[in-house]
């Protein structure tokens, strides 16, 4: 089956700058510039947690997504659909990584990532 750790979290927001300032200020997270106003988040985890990102929402709605590592995103999505979930975003390149989104049987949106 392989390892499938949660490797990344992502907040998207209608006002990403506001959300970046909020989380950076409240928790002292380091925010590093990435393309298109996105900020990579260093939570100062020292190996105890994961990093993430905060960016602009594509549809104007805020969302929190966790990403699960997968070596074969298409095969994982097939398992998701067989188990009652559905693909929301098919695999696509996002810089150096490939991502996809699915919803579980309860409607929770979860990400898959390869190369994070």
N, C-alpha and C positions, 0 to 999 in steps of 0.2 A: 504494500500500500504506500510506503514512503512517508517521509515527514511532511507535514502540512502545518507549520507554525504560523501564527499570526505575526506578520512581519512589518506592518505599516498601518497607520490610521490616517484618516483624512477628514477634515472639516471643510465643507464648502458653504459659502454664505452669499447673501445678496450684497453685503458690504464686507468683502474679505479683509480690507484694511482694518476695519473696526474689530473684527474677530481676531485678527493677528495681534493687534494691540491688547485686546482683552486677555488672551491666553498667555502672551508673552509677559504682560504686566502682573497678572495674578499668580502665575506659577514660575516665573523667571525662566521660561523656555527661551533658548536661542533660536532666532529666526533668520535663516539664510536665504538670500535671493535665488530664485529659480525663474525660468521663462514665464512670460505672461502674467506677472504680478503674483505668482505662486510663491510661497515661502516654505522651504523645508524646515521641519521642526526638530531641534535637538533638545530632548527633555532632560538632559543631564543624567541619564539613566545609569551610566557606568556599568552596562551589562545587565542591569536589573529589569529593564523594560525596553520598549521599542520607540523608535522615532516615527515621525509622520509628516504631514503637510497641511497647510491651510491655503485655500484658493477660492477663486470666484466660482459661484454656481452657474451652470449653463442654463438653468431654467428659472433662476431667481428664487429658488427655494433652498434653504439651508439643509444640510444633511451631514451626518457622521457615518463614515464607512470604515470598517476594518477590512484589511486585505489578508488573505490566506495564501501562502506560497504554494504554487503548483508547478511541477515540471512539465505537465501536459494539460494546458488549460482546456483544450477541446474535449479531451477525455473526461476531465473533471466535470465540465458542463453537461456532458452526456449522463454522468452518474447523478448529477443534481436533478436533471429532468426526469430520469427514471425513478427517482425517489420522491417526486412530487413538487420539485422546485421549477423555476423557469428562468431562462436567460433573459436578462434585461439589456445588457450591452455585450455583443459578441467580442471575441478577442481583438484588441487593437494595440498598435504600438504607441507608447507614451514615452518618448525619449529612449533611454536605454532599456526600458522594461516593456513587457506586454501585460496588459490588464484586461479584465472582463468583469461584468457585474451580473449577479443572479439574485433572485428572491427565493427565500426558503418557503416552505408550505404555509407559514404564518404571515408572509409578506415582507419580512425583514430583508433589506438589501445588503448584500455582502459582496466584497470584491475578491477577485483572484488575481494573483500577480506572479510573473515569472521574471527572474532577474533582479529582484530587489535586494 
